[in-house]
Amino acid sequence: MTSAAAETTRLSLDLPDEAATEALAEDLAAILAPGDLVTLSGDLGAGKTTFARALLRALADDLLLEVPSPTFTLVQSYALPRLSVAHLDLYRIVDPGELDELGLEEALEGGAALVEWPERAEGRLPPASFAIAFAAAGDEGARRVTVDAPAAAAARLGRSLAIRRFLDDAGWIRAGRRFLQGDASSRVYERVLAGGHAAILMNAPARPDGPPVKDGLPYSRIARLAEDVRPFVAVATALSACGLSAPKVFAADLSAGLLLLEDLGREGVVADGRPIAERYAAATDLLAAFHAGPMPGPVALPDGSRYEPPPYDAAAMAIEVELLTEWYAPHVLGRRLDAEAEERFAALWAMRIAALARSERHWILRDYHSPNLIWLPARAGLARVGLIDFQDAVIGPTAYDLASLLQDARVTVPPALEEELLARYVAARAEADPGFDAVTFGADYATLCAQRATKVLGIFARLDKRDGKPHYLAHIPRLRTYLVRALGHPVLSELRLWYETTGVL
């Protein structure tokens, strides 16, 4: 029920045994965020310490983590991979003023806190994100739990509990949940563990439309970004039908935006921050073979609908390059460019994008680079390259994915390796089709390298300025180097002059 006066939501849960208490702790650990205060109330032996221990072990991804009770030390701090957590036990405080010495406020500035016996603080605690009360409920180990939380926190917990029901329904009863990663979008991933098996949970609720930015449409619609999980399922199905290693979909709730996927592992195509040439070559061969084959048609989905990637059209490419003038130019220059310079930029890109409209087209996965490529040495041929994060696939110029791979935004690809693999791709395409136009493809490749670097510079500046994610700025020098390299192609000479004279490069 919801209390309008306190603007909190109360959730009541019956936990039949200790394992259920630990599962609830993992459900909360999956969504715990910096600034969250979790209070744990209840009599001695009610389950508070069991819950706290399970939550901390889930956050640490270590079932053997020592979690001593802070009854005597009052506070125990944990610097965990995702966030730091302070675990406080106030049972033995004599004066609520002792709280001032425990560093709770400092702990909440960059991490989370668990507080047992919060009533001993006599109202001196900040508002709890999750106020959890435990009570014995009949059978040994059974507990009755109530959770009071403000609306936003309650929504986060509600989503996590819905994920738990999804996993249970899929046969992964009380599976372990470990936060895996989030990405630059709203998607969040978890590794799910049960019975010695692992899977990947994709948590991607349908994305609401943002504000209109052009012609009454939001950026995501114009740029052709996936707004739910249907595209992922469709593209995975099509890639698998082509003999490629896309994750199998074990379970799907398309309306809720939940997928349970095959875990392809963690072995990538990079070592010590450098491309592994053999693996990049295999990824190049995969693209050449895929593009030489027939383009997949519409894919039937479990809900009875059919899906085909949208066109990567002029409007999508144009709004992407405009991210540079909107976000990156102010980042590097401290101001927006004047209207004349921005109009010239748009006009020059419009000419190059128009030229791309005459190029060969196929499915392009759009984020075909090292973070999304998994090395599968036990498989053979093209299947050694595992593919993930392809829900934004579109139908567009084939050179795009090769540009994404060989000018990898996250890893520096040396010029010699780029040239070698570009030639490898062209040779494979020409062998499969003697009519393959290598000259046009080379111009397309340079154009799309420049387009992608331009877009990503804008995205990374936006992630810093708008979203508070400054770590993406570390990639900017690499992207600038790539952009300069691409702009050296003769078809981009006018654009190169624009970048240089405006001071953007």
N, C-alpha and C positions, 0 to 999 in steps of 0.2 A: 504494500500500500504506500501511497505518497502523502506526506504531510505538507500541506501548503504553507503552514506557518514556518516550519523549519527548512522547507524546500529540500527535503531529503526523501529518499526512497528506502523502504524497508523490505528486505528479502529474507524469508524464513526457509531453512533447509533442514531436512532430516538426514543425518549421516549415519548409516547403519553400523559402521565399524571404523577402526583406525585407518584402514586403507582409504576409505572415503574422505576422511579428514585430510589425509596427505594429498589426495587428488584435488580437493578444493584449494589447498595451498598452492599446488602447481598451477591451477587455473588463475589464481591471483598473481602468481609470479610471472605468468605470461604477459600480463598487462601492466605490471608495476612500472612506474615512471618516476623520474626525479621530482621531488617535491611531495610525493605521496607519504602521508602519515597513516599507518595502520595501527589501530588500538585493539588489544586483545583482552577481553574481560571474561571473568568466570571464576568459580571456586578453584581451590587447589585440586589438581588432577582432572580438570575439566577438558584439557586438550590444547591449552594455549601453547605450551612448549613444543608439543608434537607438531602443531601447525607451523610454528615459527621455524623449527628445525627443517621441516619438509620444504618450506618456502625458500629458505636460504640455500639448501642443497640443490634445489631446482635452478635457482639463479646462478649458482656456481657450476652447474652441470657436473656435480660431483656428489654421488650418493654416500661417499665415505667422509665428507667434510665434517671435521670436528666442530660441533656447535654447542659449546659449554653454556650452561645457564648463567646469565649475568646477574643472578640473585645477589651475589656478594660484591661483584665489581660494579654493579648498577648498569654499566654500558659495555657492550662488546661491538667493535666495528669490523666491517668486512669490506675490503676493496675487491669487488667482484667484476667480472668482465664487462657486464652490461651497465652496471651502476653500483655505487657504494651504498651500503646499508648499515645503519646503526640499530642495534638490538638492545633495548632498554628494559630493565625489570625494576619497577618502582616499589616492589613489595616492602623493601626494607628502608625506604627513605623516611626520615624523621620529620623533616620540615620540607614542604613543597618548594621552598626557596632553593633547595639543593639542585633543582632542575636547571638553574642558571649555570651551574658548573658542569653539566653533562654534555653541553654542546649540541643540543637538539636542533636549534635554529640553524646552526652552521651545517649540520648533517643534511638538513632538508634543502639547503641551497643548491647542492649538486647531486643529491642522492635521495634515498628513501629511509624511513625509520619504522621499526616495529616497537611498540610499547606495550608491555604486559603490566597489568594492574594500573591502568590509566586513572582510575578513580582516586588513587593516592595523590595525584597531582592537584586535586581540589580546584579544577577549572583553569589551571595555568597552561594547559596544552593548547596549541593552535587547533583549529577545526580539523577533524580527522577526514581523510579521503575515504577510509573504510573503517567503521567502528564495528568490530566483530565481537559478539557475545556468545560464549559456549555454556552449555548446560548438559548434564548427564540426561540420558533418555532411555531408561529401562535396561536393555541388554548391555552386557559388558562391552565397552568400546563404542557404544552408540551415543551420538550427540545430537542435540537440537541446537542449531546455530541461527542467529539472526545477524544480518548485516545492514547497517544504516550507512547510506552514502549520498552525497549530493548528486544531482541529476546526471552531470557529465560523467562522474566516476561510476555511478550505478549503470550507466549505459555501457561503459567499458567492460564492467564485470558481466553484465548481461550478455554481451557479445562473446565473452570468453566461455560462459556457461553454455551458450548455444553451440560453440565449437565442441565442447565436451559431449553434448548430446549427439552431435554429428559423428564424432569419433565412435561413440558407443554404438550408434545405429549401424556404422560401417563394420562392426565387429572388433574394433580396437578398444575393448572395454578397459577403462581405467589406465589407458596408455600413458606413459610418461611424456611430458611436453617440455621441449627445450626451445627457447627463443633462438632462432637461427639468424635472421637478419630482417631489416626493413630495406627498402631501396628509395630511390629519389621520388617514387610515386607514393601512393597511399597503401600499397600492398605490404603485407607482413608475412613472414614465413616462419614455420616452426619445424623442428625435427621431432617426429613422433616415434616412440619406442614401445614395443610390446612383444613379449615372447621371443626375444632375441632378434626381432625384425625391426626395420626402420622404414619410415615413409616421410614424405614432406607434406606438410599442410600449407596450402596457400589460402590466406585470409584476405580476400579482396572484395569487400562489399561494393555494390554498384556505386560508381562515382557520380555524385550530383553535378549537374551542369554548373560551371562557373559563370561569372558575369559575362555578358556579351562584349566582344572586343572588335568585331567587324561584321557588318551586314546582319546584325542581330544574333550572331552565333558566338558561342564560347570558344576559347582557344582549342580545347580538346576536340571539338567537332571539326573545326577547320583543319587541324593538324592530323586528323584521322587517328586519334588515340583510342585504345580500347576502353570502354566504360563499364564492362562487366567481365565475367570469366568465360562467357561463351566463345569469344575468339580464341582463347587459349586452348580450350577443349577441341575446337575445330582444327586449329593448326597442328596440334599434337597428333590428332587422328590422321591428317593428311601426310605429315612427315613420316609417321610410322608406316603408313601404306607405301611410302617410297623406299622403305628399308632403312630409314635413318633412325637414330637413337633419340627420340623424344620421350619424355617420361610417360609411362603408362598411367592412366587415370583410374585409380582404384575405386573412388567414390566421388560423387559430385552432387552438390546442391546449387544449381545454377541461379536460382532466385536469391539465395542467401549469400552467394559469392564465396562458397567454400569448396575447395578441391583437396582430395587426398591423392598424392602423386607418388610414383616410384622415386625412390632416392637413388640418384645416379652416382652419389659419392662426392668426394671433395677434391679429387685429383684434377688439377687444372692443366692449362697449356703454358704456364709461366713458372719459372723457378728463379728464386733470388731476385725477383723484380724484372727478369728479362725473358723475352719469348723463347720457348723451346722450339728451335727451327723445325724439327721433325713434325711436331704437333701442329704448328702453324701451316706447314705444308699439307698435312692431312686435312686441316680445315679449309684450305684453299682448294684442294681436290674435291672436297664435298660440294663446295659452291659450284665449281665447274661442271660436275656431274649433274647436280640438281638443275642448274640453269640450262643444260643441254637437253634435258628431258622435257616431256610435256608438262604444261602448267596444270596443277591440280584444279579440279572443278569445285563447285559448291559441296560442302560437307554436311551430312545429316547429323543433327544433335539429339541427345537423349530426350529433350522436351518436344521433339517432333519438328522443330524448325530447321532451317538450312542456313549455312553461313559461308560467305566468301569474303576474303579480305577486300577492303575498299581500295579505290585507286589512289595512288600517291600522286595527286594532281598538282597543278601549278599553284593553287591556293594554299595547299598544305606546305609545299616547299617554300613559298614566299613568306608565309607567317613565321616559319621557323627561322629563316635568315634575319627577319626583323627583330628577333630576340637580341641580336648584336647591337642594333641602334638603340633599342629600348633599355637594355640592361648592361651590356658589356662596355659600350662606349662611355656611358656615365661612370662606370667603375674605373676605367683606365684614364679618362680625361677629367673626371670630376664634374662633368656637365653633359647635357645632351647636345648632339650636333645640331647645327641650324637646319631649318626646313629644306633649304636647297640641297644640302649635302645628303640628307636622308632621302629626298626624292631621286637624286642621282643614283644613290645606292640601290633603291628599289627598281629603277629603270634598267640598270645594268644587270641586275640579277634576273629580271623578267626576261631579258633577251637570252640569257644562258638557260634558264628553265624552259623557255619555249623550244630551244634546240633539243633539250632532253626528251621532249614529247615525241620526237621522231625515232627514238632509240628503242632497241628490243626491250620487251617487258616480261616480267615473270613475278612469282611470289618473292618478295624480299622480307627477311625476318627483322630487319631494321636495327636491332641491337646485337649484331653478330660480332661480338668482340670478347676478349678474354674472360671477363666476369661471368659470361653466359655460356662458356664452352667447358665441358667436363671431359677429361681423358679417361677412356674405358679400355685399358690394355687387354682385357680378357676377350674383347670382341674383335671382329675382323673387318678389314677394309674401311669403308666410310663410316661404319657403325662404331668405330673407335671414338668418334667425336660425339659426345652427348650434347644435346641442345636444350637450353632452358630460356625462359623470359622472352618469348616470341609473340606474346599476345597482341603487340602493335603491328604485326605483319600487314603489309600492303602490297598492291600490285604496282610495280614501278620499274625504273631502269635497273638492269641486273648489276651494273657497276656499283650500286650503293652498298651492298653487303661486303663486297671486296674492299671498298674504301673504309668501311667500318672496321674490318679486320686488320688491314695493313697499315692503317693510321689509327691504331688503338688508342683511345682517349686515356686509358688507365695505365698503359705500359708503352715504353718507348720502343718502337720498331725501328732498327737501324736502316738507313737508306738502302744499303746493299741488300739486306734481306727483303725489304719492300720491293725493290726492282726484280730480284730473283723470283719472288712469288707472283708478282704481277705477270712476268713472262711465263711462268709455269701455268697460270690460269689461262692466258691467251693461247698458249700452245695446245692445252687440253681442249679448249673450245674449238680451235681451228681443226684439230684432228677429228673431232666429232662432227663438225660442219665446215666443209671447205669454203662455204660462203660467209663465214663469220668475218665481220668487218672490224679488224683490229685497230685501224686508225680511228674510227668513230668511237670505238670502245675506249681507247686511250684518252680521248677528249672528254668523254663522259666520266671516266674515272677521276680525272683531275678536277672536273667541275663538282663532282659529288664529294670528293675529299674536301674541297673548299667549302661547299655548302654545309657539310656535316661539322667541320671545325668551327665555322661561323656560328652555327646553331648551338653547338655545345659550349662555346665560349659564353654565349648569352645565358644558357641554362645554368652553368656553374656560377656565373655572377648573380643570377636570380636566386639560386639556392643559398648563397651567402647573404644577400641583402634582404630578401623577402622571408626566407625560411630558416634563417639562423643556422646554416650548415656551412661554416667557413672552410671545412677541410677539403671541399671540392676545389678551392682556389689553388691547391698545390699542383693541380694538373694543368693549369693555364700555360706555363712556359712550354710544355710539350705541345699543346694545341697550337700555340703561336708558331712554333717551329714547323709543324705539319702544314699550317695554313700558308706560310711563306713558300714551302716546298711545292704545294699544289698550285699556287698562283704563278709559278714559273712557267706553266704551260701557255703557249701562244694564244689559245682561245680565251684566256683569262687576263690578257694584258691590260685591258681597260679597268677591270676590277682591281688588279694589283695596284694600278696607279691611284685609284680611289682610296684603298686601304692605307697606302703610304702617305698621301698628301693630307688626309684627315688626321693623321697621327694615331689611328686606331692600332696600327702595327708599328 
